[in-house]
Amino acid sequence: MNTFSDSAATAFSLITSLDPVLAGIVARSLAVSASACVIACSGGLLLGAWLGVSRFRGRGAVLAVLNTALALPSVVVGLVVYLLLSRTGPLGFLGWLFSFKAMVLAQAVLVLPVVTALVRQAIEDADRSHGEQFQSLGAGRFVRGLILLWDERYALLTVLIAAFGRAVSEVGAVMVVGGNIDGFTRVMTTAIALETSKGDLPLALALGMVLLGVVLLLNILIAGLRRWREQLDDRLPDPAAGLAARGGTP
């Protein structure tokens, strides 16, 4: 018998029959990642916009630290959050360790640098293009950053989707702070690792299929947003062309 084909067939049956164990793990994983992205994006959008329009001494060092955080291993983030939430840690009084909240916090810390760095780059590029117009109208840095955030809202949707993809595929941090407790803190990535080590290949493969499907859907959404943005830009009138049609008269 072909172990892989048998496992794949069983995995497909688990997905199509909406197996309760599988559905619970998937729902919990999506809830953790969505919650973490809401928290991280709320702060990352504002922080990234501020860094994109601000110029101050030490900004280069701040950006260097931010870019370094992009490659921060997830297990290191999990270790730091674990130490913060442990009984002897500064946040131990919350009692969040090995809970849903702890996993959300760990993923939010992991995703925050990604959102901040990508937003900062997008806003800085936009500020170079037409930020002087807002400055001439008397808009301060904070107002200018908010205006550019709104102006680049369609491009930033891609950042938000990419952040969710980063969160939902993470395994190290949630394993450390969540404990991979069945029915409470087990998510797709940690369940795949555990079930594979136990030899329960059908469930692990079914979770892997669902996870790949989620990532594929996110990539399709990103591609669709880019195409929609390009079509939207093509439909907008060209100021230069309009000026030429009027014989160069402003």
N, C-alpha and C positions, 0 to 999 in steps of 0.2 A: 504494500500500500504506500502511496505517496503521501508522506506526512504533510508536506506543504499544501498539496491540493485538498486534502481532507480538512486541514486547518482553515484554509481559505473558504471552503464551502460552508463550514460551521460558522466562521466569522460573518460571512454574508447573511447566513440565516439569522444570526443574532441581531444584525442591523435591520433587516427587513421585518423581523418580528418585534422590534422595539423592546428588546430584552430589558427588564427593569434595572438590573445591575448596570448594564451598559448605559442606559439612558440617565441614570442617576449620576454616574461619573461624568458623562458629557455635560449635563446641565450644571453640575457643580464647577467644572472646569471653565465653562463659558461665563458663569456668574463671577467667579474670582477674577478672571482676566478683564471682563467688562468693568467691574468695580474699580480695579486697579488703574485701568486706562482713564476712567472718568476723573479719578483723583490726580493722576500724573499729568493728564492733559490740561486740567484746570490750572495747575501751577506752571506747567511747561510752556503753555501758550503765552502767558503774561511774562514769564522770565525770559523766554526766547525773544519776544518782541522788544523787551527793554534792552537786552544785550545787543539786538540788531541795530538799534538807533542810538545807543549811548556810546560815548567815548570818554574814557577815564583812565587814570594811571593804574596800571596793573591789569588792564583788560586782557592783555595778551596772556598773562599767567592764568587768569580765570578761564579763558577759552582753552588753554592747554590742559587744565584740570578737567574741564568739561569733555573735551575730546578723549582724554584718557579714560574717563568714566564710561565711554561708549564700549570699550573693550573689557570692562570689569567683569570677571567671571561670576556667574550667577551664584556659585557656591560661596564665594566671598561675601556677596550681598546677604545671602542666607545666614552666614555666620555672624555678620554684624548685627542683623536684625534679631537673631537668636540671643546674642549677648545683651542687647537692649531690652528684650522682653523677658529674659530669665528672671528668676526670683531675686537675684542679687543685682540685676541691672536697673538702670534709671527708670525704665518703664515697666518694671516687673509688677507694680501694683495694679496694672490693667488686667492682668490675668489672660492675656491674649495668646500665649504660647500654645502651639498645637491646636490652633483654631482657624476658622475661616478668615477672621480678621487679620491674623498673623500672615497668612498667605497673600491677602490683598495688600498689606503693607509692604511685604517683600517684593512683590511684583511691581508695585507703584514706585518703589525706590529704584528698581532695575530699569523701568521704562522712562522715568523722569529725565535722565540725561539724553536719551534718544530723542524725545519730543523737543526738549530745549535746544539741542544742537541743530536739529533739522529746521525748526522754526526760526532760530537765530539766523541761519544762513539764508532762508527764504526772505525774511524781513530785511536783512542787510542788503541783499541784492535789489529788492524793491525800493529801498530807501536811496540807494545810489541812482536808480533810474528816475524817480520823480519825488524824492523826499524834499528836495529844495523848494518845490512848489508849495508844499505844506508849511515849510519854514517861512517862506515869504508872506504867507497869510497869518503868521503869528502863532502857529501851532507848536506847542512845547513837545518835549520828547515823549511824554506819556501819551498825549493826545495823538501825536504822529504815529506812535507804535500801534495804538488801537485802530486808527484809520487804515494803516497798512495791513493789520490783521484782517480787517473786514475786506479790504481790497484783494487780498490773497487767499480768501476763504476757500475757494475751490481747490487751489493747489495744496492747502493745508489739510484738506480732507484726506489726501493721500498719506500725509504724515500720521494722522490719527489711525488709519487702517493699518499702516505698517507697524505702529506701536502695539496695536491689538495682536497682530501676528507675532510680534516679539514676545508678548506676554503669554499667549496661549501655548506657545511651543517651548516654554521654559520649564526646566525640571529641577535644577539644583537647589534653588532658593526655597521653593515650596516643599521640597523633600526635607530640608533641614528644619524649617520653622513649622511645617504642618504635621510632620511625623507619619504621613501616609496612612492615616487611620481609616479603616474601612467604614464607609457610610458617613464619614464626617469631613475628612480632609484629603481624601483620595481623589486626584484629578487625572486627566488622561495620560499625561507624561509619566507621572509617578506610578500609575497603575500599569502602564506598559512595561516599565522597568521591573516591577514586582512580579507581574504575571509571567513574564519571560523567564525570570529566575526560578519561578515555581514550576515552569513547564506547561502552564496553561496557555498554549499558543493561540487557540481560537479567540479568546477574549482579548489577548494582547494585539492580535492581528486586526480584530474588529475595531479596537480603539485606534490603532494606527491608521486604518482606512478612514475613520471619521476625522482624525486629526489632519490627514492629508487633504481630505475634502474641504475642511475649514480653511486651510492655507490656500488651496486652489481657488476657493470662492473669494478670498481676500485679494488674490492676485488678479482675478477677473474684475473685481470691483475697481481696483487701482487702474487697470488698463482701460476700463470703461469710463472712469472719471477723466483720465487724460485725453481720451478721444473726444469726450463731450466738451471738455475745456477747449480743445483745439477747434472744434466746430463752432463753439460759442465765440471764440476770438475771430474766426473767419467771418462771422455774421456782423460783427461790430463795424461801424463805419470807420474808414481810415481818415483821420483829420487832415493828413497831408494831401490825400487825393481830393478831398473836398475843397481845400484851399486852392489847389491847382485848377479845379473846375471853375472857381470863381475868379480866375485870372490873377491869383496871388494876392487878392485883397483880403485882409483879415476880417 
